[in-house]
C-alpha cells in the first residue's frame, strides 16, 4: 500500500464507493441491518469471527465492527486497490487477497468462521461455479455458522448487466480514482490481477440460491430481505 495515502482521501473514496453501491443494491443499509439482526437472533450473541467475501474497501466490514466492535473481521477480495483502501481505513481488520473463481481461495481465507458474508459478489461467478462456491463457503463455517448472501435475485429473467464503459456509477468511481496520482501503482497492480477475469453477471431467483445452498449441505435457507429484484438470503450450516 502506498505510504502517502491521505486519510481524508481514503475516507472520501470509501464514502463515494458506498454511494455507488447503493445505486446497484437498493436498500443496502436496510438489507445489511436485517442480516446482522438475524445473526444475533439465530445465535443469541454477536459472532466472534466474520469473513466478508468480496469485501472491497471494507465499508461492510466497518458496519459490522460498528455493531460488533469485538468481532475479528477478515476482508477477502481479488482487487489490490480496494484492499489497500480497507487496510488504510481499518488497521484492525485482516485483509486477504484471493480469487473466488476457483477453490484456491479457501486456504488463504482461513477459518472457521461464525459468519460469512457475500454482498454483491456471487453474480461475478458462472452458474456451475456458484454451486461449488456454496459448498466451499460452508466448509469455512463452524457448526451452526451462517452464510449471508445478498445479490440481484430477480423472479423474472433479466439481461446481463455489463460494467466498465460509459458513465455508469461504477465506471465513474474508477475514473475518479484513476485521476489520483498516488493510486497509480495500485491501479497498475489491479489491472494485472484482474486480467482475464470477466464477471459472469449470473443472476437467479432466491429460490434457486436456496436450493443450490441446500444441495451444498446447508440445512436452512431463509429470505431475510427482498427489494427491487435484490434479496438477502441466510443459510445455516
Secondary structure, 3 states (H helix, E strand, C coil): CCCCCCHHHHHHHHHHHHHHHHHHCCCHHHHHHHHHHHHHHHHCCCCCEEEEECCCCCHHHHHHHHHCCCCEEEEEECCHHHHHHHHHHCCCCEEEECCCCCCCHHHHHCCCEEEEEEECCHHHCCHHHHHHHHHHHHHCEEEEEEEEEEEECCCCCCCCCCCCCCCCHHHHHHHHHHCCHHHHHHHHHHHHHHCCCCCCCCCCCHHHHHHHHHHCCCCEEEEEEEECCEEEEEEEC
